[in-house]
Amino acid sequence: MKPVATPAPSLSARLKADTAALHEQMHALMEQAQPFADRARYAQFVAAQYHFQRDVEHLFDDPALQAAVPDLQVRGREADALADLADLGAVPGQIDIATATVRMPEALGWLYVSEGSTLGAAFLLKQVQQRLGLDEQFGARNLAAYAEGRAVVWRRFVGFLDQAGDSPQVQEAVLAGARAAFERFGALLRRHFALA
Ligand code: HEM
C-alpha cells in the first residue's frame, strides 16, 4: 500500500506548538510578578512592554519584513505603551535595543510573539480595567485591540506567516526569532519586577 503523505505543518502551527512551553513560562512569570496588584506594579509591566515593543518596531525598517507583512503600519504598540507610562506618571528608563542585529526571517518570529500577545492582552485588559480602573484611553492603550479588532488583524498576520514559511531553513529561522523574543520579554519582566 502506498503511504499517505501527511502535509507538513504550517509555519503558524509550528510556532504555536514549538513555543507553547515558552508561552507557559510567561504565565508563570506574570503570576510571580503580580503586575495588576496596584498601579505602581502595573507601570513596571508597561515599561517592560514598552521596551519589548521598541525592540519589535525597530524591525519595521527592514524592507524584507515590510514585504512579508505589508500592513506593518497597523501593528506595534510602542507609542501606546509610552503614552500609558505618561498617564501613570512613570518613565521607561534606558535599556539598549535587543534587535539591533536581527533581520528577516528571524524578525518574523519576533513579530509573531508581539502579535500573538495581543490575543492574551484581551484577558489582561479586563483585569486592568476591573482592578486598576484604567482603560484603552488612559493607562491601558498597550493592551487595547487594534482598530480593526484583535481576531481580524491576527488572522491576517497568520496568513502572511504561512506564505513566508515555505522552506525548512526559513521556518527554523522564524522559530529561532520567536524563541529569542519570548526570552527577551521574560528577561524584561524579570528585570522590571526584580524576579529571580
Ligand atoms: C498572563 C499573561 C498571558 C495570558 C493570560 C495569555 C493568554 C493567551 C491566550 C488566551 C491566547 C490564545 C488566544 C486565542 O487563541 O484566541 C494567547 C496567545 C498568544 N500569546 Fe499569550 N498570554 C499571556 C502572556 C503572553 C506574553 C507575555 C506573550 C509574549 C510576549 C504572549 C504571546 C502569545 C502568543 C505568541 C500567542 C499566539 C499563540 C498562537 O496561536 O500561535 N502571551 N495568549
Residues whose N, C-alpha, C, O or C-beta is under 5 A from the ligand:
A	BS01	HEM	S12 K16 M26 H27 M30 Y112 V113 G116 S117 L119 G120 F123 F185
